[in-house]
Amino acid sequence: MAIKNFAFSPATLKVKAGTTVTWTNQDTDAHTVTSAGSGGPLHSPALATHATYSHRFTTPGSYHYLCTIHPFMTATVEVTR
């Protein structure tokens, strides 16, 4: 997953359960990968340029997330069996 131009790319990523997704910040500003709402699995620190964050999705479902620094940046990972 790319983080560039103040957006997550792609905005919707479809993966199978057991897949590890890695985000790479390509912007000069810091960004986070944080689950929308409480209790979600995504909680990255602020990612500097070229920093990465990975998470293994084991349970099917839709995982909505955002950048807490720039809340207009939103995206979804859709996990299937």
NORRA-V624162 format. One record per residue. RES is the residue in one small letter. OMEGA is omega in whole degrees, -180 to 180 (none if undefined). BURIAL is + if it has 9 or more other ideal C-beta (glycine too) atoms within 8 Angstrom, else -. Layout:
BEGIN
res: <RES	RES>
omega: <OMEGA	OMEGA>
burial: <BURIAL	BURIAL>
END
This chain:
BEGIN
res: <m	a	i	k	n	f	a	f	s	p	a	t	l	k	v	k	a	g	t	t	v	t	w	t	n	q	d	t	d	a	h	t	v	t	s	a	g	s	g	g	p	l	h	s	p	a	l	a	t	h	a	t	y	s	h	r	f	t	t	p	g	s	y	h	y	l	c	t	i	h	p	f	m	t	a	t	v	e	v	t	r>
omega: <177	169	-179	-179	178	177	172	-177	1	-179	174	179	179	-180	175	177	-177	-179	172	179	178	176	177	179	179	177	175	176	176	177	173	171	-171	179	174	-177	-176	173	179	-174	-173	-178	-179	168	173	-177	176	179	180	177	-179	175	-179	175	177	-180	-177	-176	178	178	176	-178	179	-179	-177	171	-178	178	-179	-171	176	178	-179	177	-177	167	178	-176	179	179	none>
burial: <+	-	+	-	-	-	+	+	-	-	-	-	+	-	+	-	+	-	+	-	+	-	+	+	+	-	+	-	-	-	+	+	+	+	+	-	-	-	-	+	-	+	-	+	-	-	+	-	-	-	-	+	+	-	+	-	+	-	-	-	-	-	+	+	+	+	+	-	-	-	-	-	+	+	+	+	+	+	+	-	->
END
